[in-house]
Amino acid sequence: MKKILVLLTAITLFSCNSSAEKEQNLENLDKKSAREVTLSTVTKKDTVYHLTKQIIWVNGEKIAEQTDTIITKLVENTWETDSTKVQKLNQVPIYVTVQ
């Protein structure tokens, strides 16, 4: 039983170390040719502005830039009867999908 526990611990430590080595810090990325995306949320009164700003760099030059905005209410009307479960849209998590 001890051997199995030691083996599982070693495998876990090895997998954690190997995945950490594969990660690349942002400071080390080549920024001369890249697409930079910034997501932000601005709340004004009962309105939430979800901003997506993109900048495209090629050979160190900015070739395109665009900002898109989606506007929502701070609290959307839902069928939820318990008001403590209703989330404010400036506090929902942001999920990013890269294709």
C-alpha positions in Angstrom: 0.0 0.0 0.0 2.9 2.4 0.8 4.5 1.6 -2.5 1.3 2.6 -4.4 1.0 5.8 -2.4 4.7 6.7 -3.1 4.2 5.9 -6.8 1.1 8.1 -7.1 2.8 11.0 -5.3 5.8 10.7 -7.6 3.5 10.7 -10.7 1.6 13.7 -9.4 4.8 15.7 -8.7 6.2 14.8 -12.1 3.1 15.8 -14.0 2.9 19.1 -12.1 6.5 19.9 -12.9 6.2 19.0 -16.6 3.1 21.1 -17.1 4.7 24.1 -15.3 7.7 23.9 -17.7 5.4 24.0 -20.8 3.8 27.3 -19.7 5.2 30.4 -21.3 5.2 33.7 -19.5 3.7 36.7 -21.3 6.9 38.6 -20.9 8.7 36.0 -23.1 6.3 36.1 -26.0 7.2 37.7 -29.2 5.1 40.9 -29.3 6.2 41.9 -32.8 3.5 39.9 -34.5 0.5 39.1 -32.3 -3.1 39.8 -31.6 -3.7 41.6 -28.3 -7.1 41.3 -26.8 -8.3 43.2 -23.7 -11.6 42.4 -22.0 -13.1 44.8 -19.5 -16.3 45.6 -17.8 -17.6 49.1 -17.0 -20.7 49.7 -14.8 -22.6 53.0 -14.9 -25.8 53.1 -12.8 -27.9 50.1 -13.9 -26.0 49.5 -17.1 -23.0 47.3 -17.8 -20.7 47.8 -20.7 -18.7 44.7 -21.8 -15.8 45.9 -23.8 -13.6 43.9 -26.1 -10.5 45.7 -27.5 -8.3 44.1 -30.1 -5.0 45.3 -31.6 -3.2 43.4 -34.3 0.6 43.8 -34.6 2.7 42.6 -37.5 6.5 43.1 -37.6 6.2 45.6 -34.7 3.6 47.8 -36.4 0.0 48.2 -35.3 -2.0 47.4 -38.4 -5.6 47.2 -37.0 -7.4 48.2 -33.8 -11.1 47.8 -32.9 -13.3 48.0 -29.8 -16.6 46.3 -29.5 -19.2 46.9 -26.8 -22.1 44.8 -25.6 -24.6 46.7 -23.4 -26.7 44.9 -20.7 -28.7 45.7 -17.7 -26.9 45.3 -14.3 -29.5 42.7 -13.3 -31.5 40.8 -15.9 -35.0 39.7 -15.4 -35.2 36.0 -15.0 -37.6 33.4 -13.7 -35.5 33.0 -10.6 -37.7 33.6 -7.5 -34.9 33.8 -5.0 -33.4 37.3 -5.4 -30.2 36.3 -3.6 -29.3 33.9 -6.4 -29.6 36.5 -9.1 -26.1 37.5 -10.3 -25.2 41.0 -11.3 -23.7 41.1 -14.8 -20.7 43.0 -13.7 -19.7 40.1 -11.5 -20.1 37.1 -13.8 -16.9 35.3 -14.7 -15.2 35.8 -18.1 -14.5 32.7 -20.1 -12.2 33.0 -23.1 -12.2 30.6 -26.1 -9.2 30.7 -28.5 -9.6 29.1 -31.9 
